[in-house]
């Protein structure tokens, strides 16, 4: 089978597109014929060597996929041959990745794809969707009628946060770097979208929620905690999903006297049951049209190295040449 893989960590040029043996479905695994995969920033970090576990050799890159079950392991019970499915959390914790024509995945990480949801949508929503769901509902316990501030409401995770918060009945204020992105954020469901380059975000948050927002979702790698704490209401919850090497100052006094709480979200540490709970809400919202993929570019799987370069240009170098997820097709 064709696959995009590395023999050693390093730059995107290390990605090889070539032939590897087709895997078998063993134990509780299902063998999936891949229809679509998507690129995440974490894929590029792992390829570059920033991981805490030993990688298989060769290592197939990628975390997400959508496709069709082709075979079932002897102990697998959840799916049948021919089922359309999606999965995430692969290529992590020592598991093989997804950028291949066929993938053997333990059924505990696999979820059914609704009939009216495309494989491209399922793949593009997967990792970013479960990340948003874990942060909003497991960590911050967002409830209907509450308010939330989201930094970057059109990004991979940010767009999921905006849509899920709105689907749950929350009021949403977010930011974008252009008027076009702000308009897009409002189409996704944001009540207010602020152009952080031309408008006063703090003033906008104060007008939106005079007593503070209940939840702040931070997507930046180097947060300004003084500003974020000022946005929070009493007993507000602050969710972090980035900044592994960041060491910014933290306003302990203002934060604790509001009785606020801080939550880090690392999706690959979630249990199979936690992720399955995420998938059930996501499937319902995708099927109802309340959760839509933001796909910026579709490419052949053979161009995986170019896809990683494009992702890095935007994640690390802020080139602004990508608006949405990159989806690859075998």
RALINCOR-V780140 format. One record per residue. RES is the residue in one small letter. OMEGA is omega as a letter, one per 20 degrees, with the letter a starting at -180 (* if undefined). NEAR is the number of other C-alpha atoms within 8 Angstrom. Layout:
BEGIN
res->(RES,RES)
omega->(OMEGA,OMEGA)
near->(NEAR,NEAR)
END
This chain:
BEGIN
res->(x,x,x,x,x,x,x,x,x,x,x,x,x,x,x,x,x,x,x,x,x,x,x,x,x,x,x,x,x,x,x,x,x,x,x,x,x,x,x,x,x,x,x,x,x,x,x,x,x,x,x,x,x,x,x,x,x,x,x,x,x,x,x,x,x,x,x,x,x,x,x,x,x,x,x,x,x,x,x,x,x,x,x,x,x,x,x,x,x,x,x,x,x,x,x,x,x,x,x,x,x,x,x,x,x,x,x,x,x,x,x,x,x,x,x,x,x,x,x,x,x,x,x,x,x,x,x,x,x,x,x,x,x,x,x,x,x,x,x,x,x,x,x,x,x,x,x,x,x,x,x,x,x,x,x,x,x,x,x,x,x,x,x,x,x,x,x,x,x,x,x,x,x,x,x,x,x,x,x,x,x,x,x,x,x,x,x,x,x,x,x,x,x,x,x,x,x,x,x,x,x,x,x,x,x,x,x,x,x,x,x,x,x,x,x,x,x,x,x,x,x,x,x,x,x,x,x,x,x,x,x,x,x,x,x,x,x,x,x,x,x,x,x,x,x,x,x,x,x,x,x,x,x,x,x,x,x,x,x,x,x,x,x,x,x,x,x,x,x,x,x,x,x,x,x,x,x,x,x,x,x,x,x,x,x,x,x,x,x,x,x,x,x,x,x,x,x,x,x,x,x,x,x,x,x,x,x,x,x,x,x,x,x,x,x,x,x,x,x,x,x,x,x,x,x,x,x,x,x,x)
omega->(r,r,r,a,r,r,r,a,a,a,a,r,r,a,r,r,a,a,r,r,r,a,r,r,a,r,a,r,r,r,a,r,a,r,a,r,r,a,r,r,a,r,a,r,a,r,a,r,a,r,a,a,r,a,r,r,i,a,r,a,r,a,a,r,r,a,a,r,a,r,a,r,a,a,a,a,a,a,r,r,a,r,r,a,r,r,r,r,r,a,a,r,r,r,r,a,a,a,a,a,r,r,r,a,r,a,r,r,a,a,r,r,r,a,a,r,a,r,r,r,a,a,a,a,a,a,a,r,a,r,r,a,r,a,a,a,r,a,a,r,r,a,r,r,r,a,a,r,a,r,r,a,r,r,a,r,a,r,r,r,a,a,a,r,r,r,a,r,r,r,a,r,a,a,r,a,r,r,r,r,r,r,r,a,r,r,r,r,r,r,r,r,a,r,a,r,a,a,r,a,a,r,a,r,a,r,a,a,a,r,a,r,a,a,r,r,a,r,a,a,a,a,r,a,r,r,a,r,r,r,a,r,r,a,r,a,a,a,r,r,a,r,a,a,a,r,a,r,a,a,a,a,r,a,a,a,r,a,r,r,a,a,r,a,r,a,a,r,r,r,r,a,r,r,r,r,r,a,a,r,a,r,r,a,r,a,a,a,r,r,a,r,r,a,a,a,r,a,r,r,r,a,a,a,r,r,r,r,r,r,a,r,a,a,a,a,r,a,r,a,a,r,a,a,r,r,r,a,r,*)
near->(10,9,14,15,13,14,8,6,10,9,8,12,7,11,11,10,10,9,7,7,5,7,8,6,13,11,8,13,14,17,16,13,11,14,13,14,17,14,15,11,9,6,11,12,10,10,13,10,8,7,7,5,6,6,8,8,6,8,11,14,14,14,16,18,17,17,13,13,16,10,10,15,12,7,8,12,6,5,10,9,9,7,9,11,12,16,13,11,11,13,13,10,7,9,9,12,14,15,13,13,11,12,13,12,12,9,11,6,12,11,9,8,12,8,6,5,10,7,12,11,10,14,16,17,11,13,13,11,13,12,12,13,12,13,13,12,9,8,10,12,7,11,8,7,7,11,12,14,12,16,12,11,13,13,9,10,11,14,14,13,14,16,14,12,14,12,9,9,10,14,12,15,15,15,14,16,9,8,8,6,10,14,9,9,16,11,7,9,10,15,8,9,13,13,13,10,6,5,7,8,10,8,7,9,14,11,7,8,9,7,6,12,15,13,14,15,11,12,12,8,8,8,8,8,10,8,8,10,10,7,12,16,10,9,10,14,13,14,15,11,9,8,8,5,4,7,5,8,6,6,9,6,6,8,10,9,7,10,9,13,9,8,11,8,11,8,10,7,5,8,6,8,7,9,11,10,8,12,10,8,8,10,10,8,11,11,12,7,7,10,12,9,9,11,11,9,9,9,10,9,12,7,8,12,11,8,11,11,9,10,14,11,11,12,8,6,7,7,7,6,7,11,10,11,15,14,15,13,10,10)
END
